[in-house]
Amino acid sequence: MLAKLAQEIVNITSEVIGHDVLITDKDGMILGSSDKSRIGTLHQASLGAIFRRKEMTHNEVVSSTLKGVKPGITIPIELSGEYVGTLGITGYPNEVSKFGMLAKKYAEILLREEIVNKSSLLRERALQSLVQEIANFDHDQIDEMLLMTRGRELGYDLKPPRITFVIDLFQFNHITSEIHHHALKMDSPEIYIQSLKINIESKIKSIFSNNQDITVSLGSDKYVVFHMLDGEMDDEAIPDMIKKKCKLLIAVLKELGIDASIGIGTIGSNLTDLNESYHAAWRALRIGKKMTGHPDIFYIKDFVLEELLSYIHKSTAQQFVEETITKLTEYPDHDELFRTITAWCESSLSPINSSKELNIHRNTLFYRLNKIEQITGSNLRNFKEALELYLAVKLMQILEPERKAD
């Protein structure tokens, strides 16, 4: 740990205090130095400082008797109760002593931060691994108790019911590219991006704040949350609760200038169900983005029909679309006509509800309905024929390449 940061500590400390600095390990070997030719050599005064566990000064007379030592001071560096090395400052002892404690504290703080960061990184990787194991869980091939144990080791009880959220940041790669593009206006674009990511994850965890909620990042722009549900909550109240949380999350992310789509899976009462919840959340996200083309909240239970249609063989679906609504695509207002079909069917073939949904006059609605009937030869007042057009529109959306909602 000290060897990794030694030269960085030396460079920054030397620049601040205006004196040459060196760092050694606990055996007195120089790990970093303002004079790089000294790296890898013995600094004998460090052995005495570690043995006595206190600062040592060495003037010209004393330093001449010690191997690899110049006039100055040597201070032991302590970490978690153990002396791991020393910090030396070159100069007249009376002059450089005033910098000793400051330099020592800086070195120790930097080392502690590195340990915390490394520990956090290891925990994040362990959580990512746990999520992937849940995503790949197969009751017939994987020992459920082993996975439960892995969860307990990380502080999570995987028995209570959970529901999966997949959070997809909108055009985050574009945002980071813009940050790099304007890099001249900031000291470090990478630090700014990392700070933004930390803020994003902090916002997510502020919404999903139960200490049993598992939150991990996947790549630079996606997050997965296994949110533990209140066991006493009525099943009918769960959809409203989870959508409320999603709306709140979208609102707080907007404060950072970030839009997001959220896919919501099913309830997982055991590992098999949680595995299904994970994949259902991804399906909800994928289908929802295709259906809308813009950031939104997508709950898999709101896409039962679309999910069912997505399992139809692609060639069969394409043939049905071509036979049913291809003629409509030849007209410049085909998007309006497709929206009209959707609103008409989802409003139970009601002129009043359909016109309200489309925000158009009833006469405009009837004009569009008549136009659709003339082009397709279908009768939109007949449920079966209207349903065929509706399913064709849905299949067309599913077959389309994913829209620019990512």
PyMOL commands that set and color helices and strands:
alter all, ss='L'
color gray80, all
select helices_A, chain A and resi 2-17+36-38+44-52+60-63+93-135+144-153+172-181+183-185+189-207+235-254+271-292+300-310+314-330+334-346+351-358+362-376+383-399
alter helices_A, ss='H'
color red, helices_A
select strands_A, chain A and resi 21-25+30-33+56-58+72-79+82-90+162-169+214-218+222-228+260-268+297-299
alter strands_A, ss='S'
color yellow, strands_A
deselect
rebuild
show_as cartoon
